[in-house]
Amino acid sequence: MDAIQKIQAIRSSVNPLDIYGKIPALSEALRKKPSQVPDPRTGSGTTVFRIASNGSTYLNGVGYMDVIDTVAYVLDLPKMKACDEISRLANLKLDSEYVASGSCKPAEYKLPPEDVAKRTESLRKVWSKSVLAMEADYVKAYLSKRGLDVSDLPNTLRGIKSCLNVSNVDGKIVKSWTPAMLGVYFDKEGKPLTLHRIYLTPEGNKANVEDVKKMMSPPGDIRGGAIRLDYHPGEHLAVAEGIETALAVREMSGLPTWACYSDRLLEAVHIPSSVKRVSIFADKDVSGAGQAAAENLRKRLESHGVEARVFFPKQAIPAGSKGIDWLDEYNQLSKPTAA
């Protein structure tokens, strides 16, 4: 049995909820489904991960995952090793020999219609109360404090004066409302899908909430999408992870730029066929995740005939820091040197 057959056999044979019930790290998420819980692997955040009633899961910064993706992430295993573990947990008698390099089309995820309607309505309400970023003083103040030019912000960035934040404080759900910067996240076909939020104070500082940056629950699959600071990419496109980093890249390069939200989504971003060249502005992380994602994207693009180049920040990662990005590099380059 090769890799593709093994993946298909597992997807068709196992009940994901039964598998999750045998993995201690998923016990809280399973008990509270479909509510959001902290990251089951790292314990970070409060509303990061959730299990749907159909067994699919959603992880902020990654999107929807099937049972194989979920087990691979939670147990930190390669995909085919996760298949072996699922086979063991489900007592499946599958052929142990397979082609480790095999590939299979990612599982497609369809939410129940009532969930799609609920999420779409939540997005509509937030959108209806938002304004262009150029009209939101708290957004301009925040970006200015990050060292960015706010004289010509893209229309895909917006602001909302009062945005709901839900946090888990000592086991209790706490709701608060603060200003927020919104970034429109488009799916891989270029259709608006959801909103990314950065919670702020009226003065333009980061709000005092546990998870300052959150993606609203999308009514569809986020894989392949991006926050298109410039909707039309032209023939030469720049991509980066975070919004602020992408804005810095946009200012430095003058290129149409997309923010992909996370390293995993950067690696998965769909590049339109009209684009002939992609400049990838990678984060430099202690973990190596940003670097690896950028290189994987480069290899994928080049395999499809797209010219791609990765750019890394030249600065060393400061002691005690998780990493640096191109906003750090931009601000360092922008500082006047001593005479």
Short mmCIF file of the C-alpha atoms (twelve columns), coordinates in Angstrom:
data_MODEL
# 
_entry.id   MODEL 
# 
loop_
_atom_site.group_PDB 
_atom_site.id 
_atom_site.type_symbol 
_atom_site.label_atom_id 
_atom_site.label_alt_id 
_atom_site.label_comp_id 
_atom_site.label_asym_id 
_atom_site.label_seq_id 
_atom_site.Cartn_x 
_atom_site.Cartn_y 
_atom_site.Cartn_z 
_atom_site.pdbx_PDB_model_num 
ATOM 1   C CA . MET A 1   0.000   0.000  0.000   1 
ATOM 2   C CA . ASP A 2   1.512   3.320  -1.043  1 
ATOM 3   C CA . ALA A 3   1.170   6.664  0.736   1 
ATOM 4   C CA . ILE A 4   -1.876  7.848  -1.200  1 
ATOM 5   C CA . GLN A 5   -3.750  4.593  -0.605  1 
ATOM 6   C CA . LYS A 6   -2.869  4.668  3.081   1 
ATOM 7   C CA . ILE A 7   -4.104  8.234  3.530   1 
ATOM 8   C CA . GLN A 8   -7.333  7.468  1.686   1 
ATOM 9   C CA . ALA A 9   -7.882  4.289  3.712   1 
ATOM 10  C CA . ILE A 10  -7.484  6.140  7.001   1 
ATOM 11  C CA . ARG A 11  -9.773  8.988  5.955   1 
ATOM 12  C CA . SER A 12  -12.495 6.543  4.960   1 
ATOM 13  C CA . SER A 13  -12.090 4.089  7.854   1 
ATOM 14  C CA . VAL A 14  -11.620 5.984  11.102  1 
ATOM 15  C CA . ASN A 15  -13.873 8.133  13.244  1 
ATOM 16  C CA . PRO A 16  -11.735 11.200 14.032  1 
ATOM 17  C CA . LEU A 17  -13.493 11.776 17.352  1 
ATOM 18  C CA . ASP A 18  -12.573 8.260  18.497  1 
ATOM 19  C CA . ILE A 19  -8.923  8.923  17.628  1 
ATOM 20  C CA . TYR A 20  -8.917  12.271 19.429  1 
ATOM 21  C CA . GLY A 21  -10.341 10.567 22.513  1 
ATOM 22  C CA . LYS A 22  -7.189  8.445  22.731  1 
ATOM 23  C CA . ILE A 23  -4.806  11.429 22.650  1 
ATOM 24  C CA . PRO A 24  -4.529  13.122 26.083  1 
ATOM 25  C CA . ALA A 25  -3.481  16.472 24.601  1 
ATOM 26  C CA . LEU A 26  -6.858  16.717 22.865  1 
ATOM 27  C CA . SER A 27  -9.011  15.916 25.890  1 
ATOM 28  C CA . GLU A 28  -9.906  19.543 26.677  1 
ATOM 29  C CA . ALA A 29  -10.740 20.387 23.068  1 
ATOM 30  C CA . LEU A 30  -12.857 17.252 22.763  1 
ATOM 31  C CA . ARG A 31  -14.682 17.978 26.008  1 
ATOM 32  C CA . LYS A 32  -15.427 21.587 25.027  1 
ATOM 33  C CA . LYS A 33  -16.086 21.105 21.297  1 
ATOM 34  C CA . PRO A 34  -16.931 23.116 19.276  1 
ATOM 35  C CA . SER A 35  -15.645 25.890 21.570  1 
ATOM 36  C CA . GLN A 36  -12.134 27.224 21.112  1 
ATOM 37  C CA . VAL A 37  -9.322  26.189 23.461  1 
ATOM 38  C CA . PRO A 38  -5.564  26.825 23.781  1 
ATOM 39  C CA . ASP A 39  -3.148  25.277 21.313  1 
ATOM 40  C CA . PRO A 40  -3.116  21.548 22.239  1 
ATOM 41  C CA . ARG A 41  0.577   21.187 21.413  1 
ATOM 42  C CA . THR A 42  2.068   24.350 22.912  1 
ATOM 43  C CA . GLY A 43  -0.610  25.424 25.388  1 
ATOM 44  C CA . SER A 44  -0.433  28.975 24.045  1 
ATOM 45  C CA . GLY A 45  -3.390  31.286 23.546  1 
ATOM 46  C CA . THR A 46  -6.956  30.799 24.679  1 
ATOM 47  C CA . THR A 47  -9.005  30.677 21.467  1 
ATOM 48  C CA . VAL A 48  -6.569  28.978 19.116  1 
ATOM 49  C CA . PHE A 49  -7.912  25.493 18.363  1 
ATOM 50  C CA . ARG A 50  -11.291 23.811 18.090  1 
ATOM 51  C CA . ILE A 51  -12.832 20.500 17.091  1 
ATOM 52  C CA . ALA A 52  -15.967 20.482 14.939  1 
ATOM 53  C CA . SER A 53  -18.766 17.980 15.359  1 
ATOM 54  C CA . ASN A 54  -17.765 16.277 12.086  1 
ATOM 55  C CA . GLY A 55  -14.248 15.607 13.398  1 
ATOM 56  C CA . SER A 56  -12.380 18.254 11.443  1 
ATOM 57  C CA . THR A 57  -10.338 20.733 13.464  1 
ATOM 58  C CA . TYR A 58  -9.340  24.352 13.048  1 
ATOM 59  C CA . LEU A 59  -6.031  25.847 14.153  1 
ATOM 60  C CA . ASN A 60  -5.378  29.565 13.938  1 
ATOM 61  C CA . GLY A 61  -2.654  30.261 11.421  1 
ATOM 62  C CA . VAL A 62  -3.144  26.919 9.695   1 
ATOM 63  C CA . GLY A 63  -6.845  26.533 8.940   1 
ATOM 64  C CA . TYR A 64  -8.925  23.388 8.737   1 
ATOM 65  C CA . MET A 65  -7.262  20.036 9.336   1 
ATOM 66  C CA . ASP A 66  -8.448  16.467 8.946   1 
ATOM 67  C CA . VAL A 67  -7.627  13.673 11.389  1 
ATOM 68  C CA . ILE A 68  -4.209  13.030 9.812   1 
ATOM 69  C CA . ASP A 69  -3.203  16.694 9.825   1 
ATOM 70  C CA . THR A 70  -4.448  17.048 13.406  1 
ATOM 71  C CA . VAL A 71  -2.553  14.065 14.790  1 
ATOM 72  C CA . ALA A 72  0.570   15.117 12.886  1 
ATOM 73  C CA . TYR A 73  0.396   18.594 14.415  1 
ATOM 74  C CA . VAL A 74  -0.519  17.650 17.979  1 
ATOM 75  C CA . LEU A 75  2.054   14.845 18.252  1 
ATOM 76  C CA . ASP A 76  4.636   16.711 16.135  1 
ATOM 77  C CA . LEU A 77  4.964   13.880 13.622  1 
ATOM 78  C CA . PRO A 78  5.566   13.744 9.869   1 
ATOM 79  C CA . LYS A 79  2.327   13.072 8.024   1 
ATOM 80  C CA . MET A 80  3.046   9.427  7.259   1 
ATOM 81  C CA . LYS A 81  4.186   8.749  10.834  1 
ATOM 82  C CA . ALA A 82  0.862   10.236 11.935  1 
ATOM 83  C CA . CYS A 83  -0.850  7.704  9.662   1 
ATOM 84  C CA . ASP A 84  1.022   4.918  11.450  1 
ATOM 85  C CA . GLU A 85  -0.055  6.270  14.841  1 
ATOM 86  C CA . ILE A 86  -3.698  6.544  13.759  1 
ATOM 87  C CA . SER A 87  -3.564  2.996  12.421  1 
ATOM 88  C CA . ARG A 88  -2.234  1.838  15.795  1 
ATOM 89  C CA . LEU A 89  -4.852  3.753  17.789  1 
ATOM 90  C CA . ALA A 90  -7.677  2.492  15.558  1 
ATOM 91  C CA . ASN A 91  -6.224  -1.028 15.335  1 
ATOM 92  C CA . LEU A 92  -6.259  -0.846 11.544  1 
ATOM 93  C CA . LYS A 93  -4.454  -3.652 9.712   1 
ATOM 94  C CA . LEU A 94  -2.893  -1.657 6.901   1 
ATOM 95  C CA . ASP A 95  0.124   -2.674 4.854   1 
ATOM 96  C CA . SER A 96  3.138   -1.221 6.660   1 
ATOM 97  C CA . GLU A 97  5.093   -0.574 3.460   1 
ATOM 98  C CA . TYR A 98  4.415   2.665  1.610   1 
ATOM 99  C CA . VAL A 99  6.170   5.307  -0.409  1 
ATOM 100 C CA . ALA A 100 7.147   8.008  2.069   1 
ATOM 101 C CA . SER A 101 7.345   10.658 -0.627  1 
ATOM 102 C CA . GLY A 102 3.846   10.009 -1.955  1 
ATOM 103 C CA . SER A 103 1.363   12.839 -2.073  1 
ATOM 104 C CA . CYS A 104 -2.360  13.099 -1.801  1 
ATOM 105 C CA . LYS A 105 -4.772  15.924 -2.453  1 
ATOM 106 C CA . PRO A 106 -5.538  17.666 0.857   1 
ATOM 107 C CA . ALA A 107 -8.910  16.866 2.343   1 
ATOM 108 C CA . GLU A 108 -11.638 19.351 1.534   1 
ATOM 109 C CA . TYR A 109 -13.663 20.766 4.379   1 
ATOM 110 C CA . LYS A 110 -17.287 21.736 4.221   1 
ATOM 111 C CA . LEU A 111 -18.951 23.365 7.193   1 
ATOM 112 C CA . PRO A 112 -22.610 22.696 7.947   1 
ATOM 113 C CA . PRO A 113 -24.780 25.382 6.282   1 
ATOM 114 C CA . GLU A 114 -25.866 26.749 9.655   1 
ATOM 115 C CA . ASP A 115 -22.220 27.315 10.660  1 
ATOM 116 C CA . VAL A 116 -21.479 29.049 7.368   1 
ATOM 117 C CA . ALA A 117 -24.487 31.325 7.877   1 
ATOM 118 C CA . LYS A 118 -23.537 32.116 11.482  1 
ATOM 119 C CA . ARG A 119 -19.933 32.960 10.629  1 
ATOM 120 C CA . THR A 120 -20.924 35.006 7.599   1 
ATOM 121 C CA . GLU A 121 -23.328 37.048 9.705   1 
ATOM 122 C CA . SER A 122 -20.662 37.675 12.367  1 
ATOM 123 C CA . LEU A 123 -18.298 38.913 9.670   1 
ATOM 124 C CA . ARG A 124 -21.009 41.101 8.143   1 
ATOM 125 C CA . LYS A 125 -21.692 42.789 11.490  1 
ATOM 126 C CA . VAL A 126 -18.023 43.602 12.087  1 
ATOM 127 C CA . TRP A 127 -17.538 44.793 8.509   1 
ATOM 128 C CA . SER A 128 -20.603 47.051 8.668   1 
ATOM 129 C CA . LYS A 129 -19.133 48.912 11.654  1 
ATOM 130 C CA . SER A 130 -15.664 49.310 10.168  1 
ATOM 131 C CA . VAL A 131 -14.066 52.171 8.251   1 
ATOM 132 C CA . LEU A 132 -11.028 52.468 6.014   1 
ATOM 133 C CA . ALA A 133 -7.750  52.417 7.945   1 
ATOM 134 C CA . MET A 134 -7.012  55.912 6.647   1 
ATOM 135 C CA . GLU A 135 -10.088 57.103 8.574   1 
ATOM 136 C CA . ALA A 136 -9.191  55.307 11.824  1 
ATOM 137 C CA . ASP A 137 -6.819  57.368 13.988  1 
ATOM 138 C CA . TYR A 138 -6.102  54.426 16.333  1 
ATOM 139 C CA . VAL A 139 -4.952  52.292 13.378  1 
ATOM 140 C CA . LYS A 140 -2.737  55.034 11.998  1 
ATOM 141 C CA . ALA A 141 -1.292  55.682 15.462  1 
ATOM 142 C CA . TYR A 142 -0.508  51.980 15.924  1 
ATOM 143 C CA . LEU A 143 1.198   51.602 12.567  1 
ATOM 144 C CA . SER A 144 3.092   54.867 13.004  1 
ATOM 145 C CA . LYS A 145 4.415   53.633 16.353  1 
ATOM 146 C CA . ARG A 146 5.603   50.497 14.551  1 
ATOM 147 C CA . GLY A 147 7.712   52.731 12.311  1 
ATOM 148 C CA . LEU A 148 5.478   52.602 9.240   1 
ATOM 149 C CA . ASP A 149 4.318   55.307 6.848   1 
ATOM 150 C CA . VAL A 150 0.564   55.885 7.228   1 
ATOM 151 C CA . SER A 151 0.080   58.406 4.433   1 
ATOM 152 C CA . ASP A 152 -1.266  55.846 1.951   1 
ATOM 153 C CA . LEU A 153 -2.651  52.727 3.614   1 
ATOM 154 C CA . PRO A 154 -4.273  50.042 1.441   1 
ATOM 155 C CA . ASN A 155 -8.059  49.752 1.286   1 
ATOM 156 C CA . THR A 156 -7.891  46.149 2.487   1 
ATOM 157 C CA . LEU A 157 -6.933  47.445 5.942   1 
ATOM 158 C CA . ARG A 158 -9.745  48.830 8.052   1 
ATOM 159 C CA . GLY A 159 -10.504 49.898 11.600  1 
ATOM 160 C CA . ILE A 160 -13.351 49.309 14.024  1 
ATOM 161 C CA . LYS A 161 -13.844 51.376 17.189  1 
ATOM 162 C CA . SER A 162 -15.353 48.601 19.278  1 
ATOM 163 C CA . CYS A 163 -14.530 44.967 18.520  1 
ATOM 164 C CA . LEU A 164 -15.430 42.003 20.718  1 
ATOM 165 C CA . ASN A 165 -12.592 40.059 22.311  1 
ATOM 166 C CA . VAL A 166 -13.253 36.803 24.142  1 
ATOM 167 C CA . SER A 167 -10.566 35.571 26.533  1 
ATOM 168 C CA . ASN A 168 -10.265 32.741 29.013  1 
ATOM 169 C CA . VAL A 169 -9.026  34.168 32.308  1 
ATOM 170 C CA . ASP A 170 -8.470  31.627 35.082  1 
ATOM 171 C CA . GLY A 171 -11.007 29.325 33.501  1 
ATOM 172 C CA . LYS A 172 -13.634 32.032 33.066  1 
ATOM 173 C CA . ILE A 173 -14.816 33.528 29.785  1 
ATOM 174 C CA . VAL A 174 -14.178 37.274 29.805  1 
ATOM 175 C CA . LYS A 175 -15.588 39.566 27.121  1 
ATOM 176 C CA . SER A 176 -14.190 42.986 26.325  1 
ATOM 177 C CA . TRP A 177 -14.520 45.529 23.534  1 
ATOM 178 C CA . THR A 178 -11.586 47.496 22.176  1 
ATOM 179 C CA . PRO A 179 -10.648 49.203 18.912  1 
ATOM 180 C CA . ALA A 180 -9.053  46.917 16.338  1 
ATOM 181 C CA . MET A 181 -7.266  47.008 13.030  1 
ATOM 182 C CA . LEU A 182 -8.833  44.673 10.482  1 
ATOM 183 C CA . GLY A 183 -7.148  42.991 7.540   1 
ATOM 184 C CA . VAL A 184 -9.293  41.452 4.813   1 
ATOM 185 C CA . TYR A 185 -8.235  37.851 4.233   1 
ATOM 186 C CA . PHE A 186 -9.003  36.608 0.715   1 
ATOM 187 C CA . ASP A 187 -9.314  32.944 -0.221  1 
ATOM 188 C CA . LYS A 188 -7.121  31.386 -2.893  1 
ATOM 189 C CA . GLU A 189 -9.572  32.454 -5.612  1 
ATOM 190 C CA . GLY A 190 -9.362  36.085 -4.508  1 
ATOM 191 C CA . LYS A 191 -12.757 36.274 -2.803  1 
ATOM 192 C CA . PRO A 192 -13.063 37.983 0.625   1 
ATOM 193 C CA . LEU A 193 -13.234 35.207 3.223   1 
ATOM 194 C CA . THR A 194 -12.638 36.508 6.738   1 
ATOM 195 C CA . LEU A 195 -11.090 39.271 8.843   1 
ATOM 196 C CA . HIS A 196 -7.845  39.332 10.795  1 
ATOM 197 C CA . ARG A 197 -7.991  41.474 13.944  1 
ATOM 198 C CA . ILE A 198 -5.271  43.264 15.879  1 
ATOM 199 C CA . TYR A 199 -6.734  44.594 19.128  1 
ATOM 200 C CA . LEU A 200 -5.662  48.113 20.072  1 
ATOM 201 C CA . THR A 201 -6.180  50.886 22.587  1 
ATOM 202 C CA . PRO A 202 -7.717  54.212 21.491  1 
ATOM 203 C CA . GLU A 203 -4.175  55.642 21.616  1 
ATOM 204 C CA . GLY A 204 -2.862  53.079 19.136  1 
ATOM 205 C CA . ASN A 205 -1.064  50.690 21.465  1 
ATOM 206 C CA . LYS A 206 -1.640  46.942 21.579  1 
ATOM 207 C CA . ALA A 207 -4.620  46.165 23.783  1 
ATOM 208 C CA . ASN A 208 -4.087  44.429 27.107  1 
ATOM 209 C CA . VAL A 209 -5.636  41.119 26.049  1 
ATOM 210 C CA . GLU A 210 -4.043  37.693 25.971  1 
ATOM 211 C CA . ASP A 211 -4.397  37.160 22.226  1 
ATOM 212 C CA . VAL A 212 -3.804  40.501 20.525  1 
ATOM 213 C CA . LYS A 213 -4.038  39.016 17.034  1 
ATOM 214 C CA . LYS A 214 -6.931  36.785 16.011  1 
ATOM 215 C CA . MET A 215 -8.564  35.578 12.826  1 
ATOM 216 C CA . MET A 216 -12.365 35.577 12.804  1 
ATOM 217 C CA . SER A 217 -13.847 32.125 12.228  1 
ATOM 218 C CA . PRO A 218 -13.933 31.746 8.430   1 
ATOM 219 C CA . PRO A 219 -16.946 30.299 6.601   1 
ATOM 220 C CA . GLY A 220 -14.583 28.476 4.230   1 
ATOM 221 C CA . ASP A 221 -11.070 27.093 3.803   1 
ATOM 222 C CA . ILE A 222 -8.275  29.620 4.429   1 
ATOM 223 C CA . ARG A 223 -5.521  27.498 2.861   1 
ATOM 224 C CA . GLY A 224 -3.971  29.207 -0.136  1 
ATOM 225 C CA . GLY A 225 -5.297  32.622 0.837   1 
ATOM 226 C CA . ALA A 226 -3.701  35.841 2.038   1 
ATOM 227 C CA . ILE A 227 -4.348  39.371 3.247   1 
ATOM 228 C CA . ARG A 228 -3.939  41.148 -0.063  1 
ATOM 229 C CA . LEU A 229 -2.583  44.582 0.789   1 
ATOM 230 C CA . ASP A 230 -2.617  45.099 -2.973  1 
ATOM 231 C CA . TYR A 231 -5.425  43.116 -4.543  1 
ATOM 232 C CA . HIS A 232 -3.937  42.930 -8.042  1 
ATOM 233 C CA . PRO A 233 -0.432  41.415 -7.852  1 
ATOM 234 C CA . GLY A 234 0.857   42.221 -11.336 1 
ATOM 235 C CA . GLU A 235 3.737   40.114 -12.659 1 
ATOM 236 C CA . HIS A 236 6.045   40.618 -9.644  1 
ATOM 237 C CA . LEU A 237 4.581   39.972 -6.187  1 
ATOM 238 C CA . ALA A 238 6.097   40.211 -2.700  1 
ATOM 239 C CA . VAL A 239 4.841   37.999 0.139   1 
ATOM 240 C CA . ALA A 240 5.530   38.026 3.882   1 
ATOM 241 C CA . GLU A 241 3.907   36.699 7.052   1 
ATOM 242 C CA . GLY A 242 2.387   39.436 9.240   1 
ATOM 243 C CA . ILE A 243 0.549   42.584 8.178   1 
ATOM 244 C CA . GLU A 244 3.081   44.971 9.701   1 
ATOM 245 C CA . THR A 245 5.967   43.067 8.123   1 
ATOM 246 C CA . ALA A 246 4.226   43.103 4.753   1 
ATOM 247 C CA . LEU A 247 3.619   46.855 5.029   1 
ATOM 248 C CA . ALA A 248 7.342   47.365 5.676   1 
ATOM 249 C CA . VAL A 249 8.170   45.232 2.629   1 
ATOM 250 C CA . ARG A 250 5.669   47.225 0.571   1 
ATOM 251 C CA . GLU A 251 7.331   50.493 1.591   1 
ATOM 252 C CA . MET A 252 10.857  49.214 0.973   1 
ATOM 253 C CA . SER A 253 10.273  47.464 -2.320  1 
ATOM 254 C CA . GLY A 254 7.405   49.352 -3.912  1 
ATOM 255 C CA . LEU A 255 5.993   45.962 -4.947  1 
ATOM 256 C CA . PRO A 256 2.401   44.745 -4.639  1 
ATOM 257 C CA . THR A 257 2.494   42.810 -1.364  1 
ATOM 258 C CA . TRP A 258 0.465   40.131 0.392   1 
ATOM 259 C CA . ALA A 259 0.535   39.203 4.088   1 
ATOM 260 C CA . CYS A 260 0.020   35.479 4.624   1 
ATOM 261 C CA . TYR A 261 -0.651  35.607 8.417   1 
ATOM 262 C CA . SER A 262 1.619   32.713 9.457   1 
ATOM 263 C CA . ASP A 263 4.540   30.599 8.283   1 
ATOM 264 C CA . ARG A 264 2.266   27.682 7.400   1 
ATOM 265 C CA . LEU A 265 -0.089  29.831 5.369   1 
ATOM 266 C CA . LEU A 266 2.854   31.536 3.660   1 
ATOM 267 C CA . GLU A 267 4.075   28.115 2.578   1 
ATOM 268 C CA . ALA A 268 0.600   27.270 1.247   1 
ATOM 269 C CA . VAL A 269 -0.249  30.588 -0.459  1 
ATOM 270 C CA . HIS A 270 -1.741  30.280 -3.940  1 
ATOM 271 C CA . ILE A 271 -0.027  32.493 -6.503  1 
ATOM 272 C CA . PRO A 272 -2.138  33.483 -9.551  1 
ATOM 273 C CA . SER A 273 -0.916  32.374 -12.968 1 
ATOM 274 C CA . SER A 274 -0.447  36.027 -13.995 1 
ATOM 275 C CA . VAL A 275 2.472   36.317 -11.541 1 
ATOM 276 C CA . LYS A 276 5.831   35.465 -13.075 1 
ATOM 277 C CA . ARG A 277 8.118   36.418 -10.191 1 
ATOM 278 C CA . VAL A 278 7.709   36.210 -6.406  1 
ATOM 279 C CA . SER A 279 9.940   37.809 -3.774  1 
ATOM 280 C CA . ILE A 280 9.537   35.993 -0.452  1 
ATOM 281 C CA . PHE A 281 10.446  38.106 2.581   1 
ATOM 282 C CA . ALA A 282 10.930  35.491 5.278   1 
ATOM 283 C CA . ASP A 283 10.873  35.821 9.040   1 
ATOM 284 C CA . LYS A 284 14.082  34.670 10.727  1 
ATOM 285 C CA . ASP A 285 12.986  32.482 13.659  1 
ATOM 286 C CA . VAL A 286 14.991  30.687 16.328  1 
ATOM 287 C CA . SER A 287 12.839  27.640 15.576  1 
ATOM 288 C CA . GLY A 288 13.627  27.861 11.866  1 
ATOM 289 C CA . ALA A 289 9.922   27.704 10.975  1 
ATOM 290 C CA . GLY A 290 9.875   30.965 9.028   1 
ATOM 291 C CA . GLN A 291 12.968  30.073 7.048   1 
ATOM 292 C CA . ALA A 292 11.706  26.570 6.224   1 
ATOM 293 C CA . ALA A 293 8.288   27.811 5.100   1 
ATOM 294 C CA . ALA A 294 9.859   30.383 2.787   1 
ATOM 295 C CA . GLU A 295 12.198  27.832 1.225   1 
ATOM 296 C CA . ASN A 296 9.374   25.342 0.743   1 
ATOM 297 C CA . LEU A 297 7.308   28.019 -0.997  1 
ATOM 298 C CA . ARG A 298 10.255  28.904 -3.228  1 
ATOM 299 C CA . LYS A 299 10.738  25.280 -4.259  1 
ATOM 300 C CA . ARG A 300 7.039   24.833 -5.008  1 
ATOM 301 C CA . LEU A 301 6.872   27.983 -7.110  1 
ATOM 302 C CA . GLU A 302 10.012  27.123 -9.054  1 
ATOM 303 C CA . SER A 303 8.648   23.652 -9.768  1 
ATOM 304 C CA . HIS A 304 5.726   25.404 -11.481 1 
ATOM 305 C CA . GLY A 305 7.953   27.670 -13.543 1 
ATOM 306 C CA . VAL A 306 7.630   30.785 -11.374 1 
ATOM 307 C CA . GLU A 307 10.808  32.707 -10.606 1 
ATOM 308 C CA . ALA A 308 11.140  32.927 -6.817  1 
ATOM 309 C CA . ARG A 309 13.724  34.293 -4.423  1 
ATOM 310 C CA . VAL A 310 13.851  34.300 -0.623  1 
ATOM 311 C CA . PHE A 311 15.132  37.304 1.318   1 
ATOM 312 C CA . PHE A 312 16.146  36.972 4.982   1 
ATOM 313 C CA . PRO A 313 16.737  39.799 7.487   1 
ATOM 314 C CA . LYS A 314 20.470  40.419 7.846   1 
ATOM 315 C CA . GLN A 315 20.335  41.189 11.571  1 
ATOM 316 C CA . ALA A 316 21.194  38.531 14.120  1 
ATOM 317 C CA . ILE A 317 18.330  37.400 16.320  1 
ATOM 318 C CA . PRO A 318 18.651  39.251 19.653  1 
ATOM 319 C CA . ALA A 319 19.237  37.154 22.760  1 
ATOM 320 C CA . GLY A 320 15.961  36.079 24.320  1 
ATOM 321 C CA . SER A 321 13.950  36.850 21.181  1 
ATOM 322 C CA . LYS A 322 11.957  34.285 19.191  1 
ATOM 323 C CA . GLY A 323 13.049  35.878 15.940  1 
ATOM 324 C CA . ILE A 324 13.121  38.965 13.757  1 
ATOM 325 C CA . ASP A 325 11.268  40.020 10.638  1 
ATOM 326 C CA . TRP A 326 11.455  42.586 7.880   1 
ATOM 327 C CA . LEU A 327 9.738   45.242 9.984   1 
ATOM 328 C CA . ASP A 328 12.657  44.962 12.419  1 
ATOM 329 C CA . GLU A 329 15.052  45.178 9.486   1 
ATOM 330 C CA . TYR A 330 13.209  48.156 8.001   1 
ATOM 331 C CA . ASN A 331 13.269  50.083 11.254  1 
ATOM 332 C CA . GLN A 332 16.959  49.313 11.731  1 
ATOM 333 C CA . LEU A 333 17.763  50.517 8.224   1 
ATOM 334 C CA . SER A 334 15.643  53.630 8.725   1 
ATOM 335 C CA . LYS A 335 17.486  54.742 11.860  1 
ATOM 336 C CA . PRO A 336 19.946  57.593 11.271  1 
ATOM 337 C CA . THR A 337 23.538  56.572 11.867  1 
ATOM 338 C CA . ALA A 338 25.719  58.501 14.294  1 
ATOM 339 C CA . ALA A 339 28.046  61.054 12.679  1 
# 
